[in-house]
Every structure is written in C-alpha cells, then in structure tokens.
Amino acid sequence: MAANAVGALARKKGIAAFLGKNTNLVTFVVLATILGVMTRGRSFEWPSVRNLMIAESVRAFAALGVGMIIITRGIDLSIGYVVCLVASVSASFAQTPDYMAALYPGMDFPIYLPFIAGILTGGLFGFFNGVLVAYGKLPAFIATLGTMSIARGAQLIYTKAAVVGSVKDAYKVLAQGSVGPIPNLALYVVVAAAIVWFLLRHTRRGTNFYAIGGNPVAARVSGINVEKELVVVYTFAGLLYGIAGCLLSGRLGLANALTANGMELDAIAAVTVGGISQAGGVGTVGGMIIGVLTLGIINYGMTYLGVDSYYQLLVKGFIILVAVYFYIRKYSQR
Amino acid sequence: MKKLLVLVLALAVLAGMGFAQAKPVIGALIRNLDEQFVADYAANLKSLAAKAGVELKLLDSRSDQATQLDQLNTLLTQGVKYFVIVPNQTEATEQMAKAIAAKGGGAAFSNIQPSVAALKVSKNFFLASSPESVAGTIQADIIDNYFKKNPGKLAPGKTINALFLLGQLGHPAQKYRTEAVKAGLIAKGYKLNVIAEDTANWKPDEAQQKMDAWIAAYNGKFNIVITNNDGMALGAVESLLTAKYTKADAADGTILKVPVLGVDATQVALKSMSENKLYATVLQSAKGQSGTAFALALAMANGTYKPGFVADGIKPETKPGAEAPANDASVIGQCYLVPFEAVTKDNYKSYMTK
C-alpha cells in the first residue's frame, strides 16, 4: 500500500516534471484548446489545420535558421529583407516569357534556376553575416542590422521598386500544390526540420553549436574552431532563408519590396516562445516548431475570431511576454 | 497550475472581444489600417455594415500579401463568400479571385486595381476604385494651372525644377502616383528637371529632415515640391517655414516661395491650405470607394446584383478607357470608377469637417 502511494507520487511528479520541462508545449496546447472551445471545435477541423500549416510554413524556415543562430548565442535581424530579396530574385527568374514588364522579358529560364539563384542569394548573405560576426568580431545585432539594410537596398535596386509578378504556374505549383490533403509547404518544413534536427542532435557540428552558445571561451579551449562554426551556422541559416524566399514567391506568385517585411521579429519571437534561450546553448528543433505553431495559432485564432486588428498586436505581444516569462522563470528556478 | 489558470483567463477575456452572431456576412480584407486612406475606408465600411444589418468580418493584413492570403483562407473556411478587398498588389488579385470563385463567391477590389485576369475569373469580381495614377495626373493638372497663372515662376525653357518626396519605395501608391505626375507634366510640354527625389516613407518627420537638407543644398534652385501624400507634404511645409523660405504675399495661393502638393486631402492638410501654406492636394474618396465596393458585395450577398447595377450612385463603365483593368472590353461592365477630385483654393472649404 505504501509502495503504491510512493509509485503514484512518483508518477505525479513525473507528469509535473514533464509539464515543467515543456512549458512551450503546454502553452501551445492551452492556446489550441481555448481556440477550439471558442470556435466550437471548428479550429480542429482539417481545413483550419491546413490553413495554419500553409500560413506558418515559410516562417518555419526562417525560425529554423535563426533558431540555430540563437543557440550559438547570436541573432539575425536581416531575415525579413534577405527573404524579400531572395523572393524577388527567384521570382525574376520564374516570370512568364511573354510578360513585357518582366525583369528579363522574353527569357524562359529552366524551372530549377529560380531556386538555385534564390538559395544562393540567401546563402551568400548568411555567409557574409557569419564572416562579419566571426572574423569581423562585430556584434551580431549590428552586423545583421547592416546586412538588413544592404539586402533592402539590393532588392530595390534589382527590382527598381517594381512588383515582380506574372510568375509561371509550374513554379507556383511547387509552393501552392498538395500531396493528397497535405500542402507541399508543410512537407518541405518536415524535411527541413528533420535535417536540422539531425544536424543539431547527431553531428559533431551540432554539439559544437550548443557548446559555443553555452560558453564560447570554454568551447574554444576545448578545441572548437569557433569562427568557422559561426560562419557555418549563419550560412546554413542563410540557405534556409533562401528556401523560404523561393517558397514565398511561389506561394504569392509575386514579390515586391514589402514581401516578408518584419519576418525576423516573427521568427525570433517564435523560437523564443519555443524555448530557444537568447543566452545561447539551449533549444531544440521541436521547440522551434512548437514556437512557430504557437504564434501561428495566436494569429490564426485572432483572425478566425475577428479580433480587431489594432488589438491583435496588443494581444500577440502580451501572449509572447507571458509565455517567455514562464520559460525564463523555469530556468531561473533551477 | 495557477499560472495556467491565469493564462487561460487572460486569454479568454482578450479573445472574448471576437464573438459574433448569425447575420448576412461580408468579408473585408484590408491592406493596412495604419494608412489614413485605408483607415477611413474601413471606418466607412463599418458604419455601412452597421446600417445595413450586415456582419462585417474586417481583417488587416498590415501590408503583407502572405497574411492577406491567410486571412482570405480563414474567412473562406468560415463560409464567407462575398468580399470587399483592398489588396496589397495588383498581381495577387487573380489568385485571390480564383480562391473565392472556387467557393462560388465574389469580390469588389478597391484602391489597388485588380488585374484584368482577376476580373475575368468570373462576372462576380469588380473594380471599385480610383486608380493611383489618376492622383498623379491630377497633381500634374494642378501644377499646370499654377504655372499658367504664374509663368514667372517657371525656370527658363518652360522648365520645372522639382523636388520629389516619395512614399515607401515599391508601394503601389508611391510608384503609380510618381510616374503619373511626371508623365503628366512632360505630356503638357514642360521640361521636367528632377533636382532631388527620395523616399520619406509617407512620414512627416522624415520628409521634414529630407527637406531641411535639400533647402541647404538647393536653395533657390527648385520651383516646386511634389509629394505622394499629405503627411510628407506637411513635413516639407514645416521645413520651408522653419527655413523662412517664405514671401510676404500669398498672391499665388501660398506664403511659401514654392508651391507644395500632397495627396489625400486629410483634415490637417485642408487646415494648412486655409492658412496659405500647403498649396493643393488631391482627394481619393475613401467614402466613395468603400461605398461602391460595399454596395456591390451586399448586392451579391442578397442575390440582387445584375449587370449594369448602379453601386452607390456609380455606374459601371461602358467604354474601355486608358488604364487597366478598365481598358479591357470583356470586363468593362465590372469596372466602377470612383472619381478623384482636385482639392485647390477654389473648393477646399467644401471638404472641411467643421
């Protein structure tokens, strides 16, 4: 009998410990449940779930990128405009040849070219960020603030501030299509998340990222080439932004100077809600995705419920602060 | 556990603002409510919906086309079929129209014109707008009148030396207004010399800073300041006043040495005109556009729409004009053009609310 009581207590503790350890998951489930109740279950129906997946996919790529960077104790403010530039570059190589206002009128490029050009552009910006932070020793905040402006200027120069529209259907379908009921975009996220998960959890490089974020000095002493690893992590992130930009231009069928503006803040907020600590060295891919979905469900829920747009920003801000507050308390309690 | 409870309660209270009951429903997808014109447009929609006993689901995409698509998907999932849309980009309208048509609905587009292809998706898609470029064309008309009355203000060789303050680069209103005013002046036989042009992101303070620098750099070398909106025009006016770029009389309609032009006809701009500071502006009628778009959406929702329908006093076009999409004969009956109005010394008082 006594043994039973002890067992029950241990189980109870186990649940409490699990919940305490997964505040991000709890937040998500709580919000999803509230929304479910308020929409009388309709938010759990497939069309709603599908809408949510489509809406959050592009942001998920940005979050995976910046999530890795934050694990190494960095930050990246250039995301929004890099994605904007990539979307414009990729769309410019996917315009229909008979569109007179195209950036390259009359040219019919092969369908893989927009992806190569876009992902390369993202990767280059990431590499540049990495070099500035690792070898230039610039604070990541300032370095990426600079590249943010460079990306914005480059976008305006490249597009002459015009909308890059009339994108080929064959290009759009890659982002807009579905496999059965599952949107392509969601499938790409699953693949990307799996790769990042493998990288972080099962490679030496991933371990290095955590070590650098946890304690850069100790990481260096233990023989990690910190500079090289930082260049790698920013470049990886840049490649992910590149994919995000290509998918976004495909999804919208266009790109312009306003595309993806502010995405950096959404992505940083998402991974922070997902438990990636700004102090570095802490965080998982699962957390990043949960963070993206949490912000997504906040956005989706308020849209669904028709909350006034001015209040939406307020509510979103409060929810982010509350979620992060509990997460940070968890760490300070240890 | 207590924490969770607090969180749940806080959310329930905040989200409780959104509950609604069963009435005829119209969706309103609004580009960005932090722009004066669009905010006025939305406010008028709300009052029209309240009067008509319609539930209006109004969503703000904050200038992000991806968000607007997400919002459209959400409303379609909720069963909303008829929409009033202030899109982010012309190029995105076809995709939105196709999604709405797939559910058997329809929409009226305002402010940013839909593409011809979007109107061709079905007969239930409409233009209810005043194309941006018309604002620029009207600015050109006003400038033409000014220099006809004051030919001494022109530089030799019928030359206009202009400073341009532009809205956010790439914004359709920035692009089309600027292109049209330039083209309009050249078409009227002026030699247009752009002394300087730069973005002030629609903002008075940025415009003022730019103008401060320009007055120092180009003192006496420019004879007009053309802006994409009243906010920036008023920033330029402040800068010119501070720099004492003024003259004793207002015989030409302004105490400033050069006329400053805006777009929007906001109340502060009209006030400035009454003080002989701002020279002129252009009204894009938020009331007219929202009224026309709402009338179309409501008629579709009630099943009373027929070709030739008169929406809020505006008849559909019958002959193709110069600008897309109202230049295509096959969709001309779906185009409702709400007039722009030049707001000058002669008529500004009629736009002032007491």
Interface residues (C-beta under 8 A of the other chain):
Chain A: V26 T27 V30 L31 I34 L35 M38 R42 P47 S48 N51 I54 A55 V58 L156 T159 A161 A162 V163 G165 S166 L248 R251 L252 G253 L254 N256 A257 L258 T259 A260 N261 G262 N299 Y300 G301 M302 T303 Y304 L305 G306 V307 D308 S309 Y310 Y311 Q312 V315 F318 I319 V322 F326
Chain B: K3 L4 L7 V8 A10 L11 A12 L14 A15 M17 G18 F19 A20 I30 L33 K57 L58 L59 D60 R62 S63 D64 Q65 A66 T67 L69 D70 Q71 N73 T74 T77 Q78 N88 Q89 T90 E91 A92 E94 Q95 Q168 L169 G170 H171 P172 Q174 K175
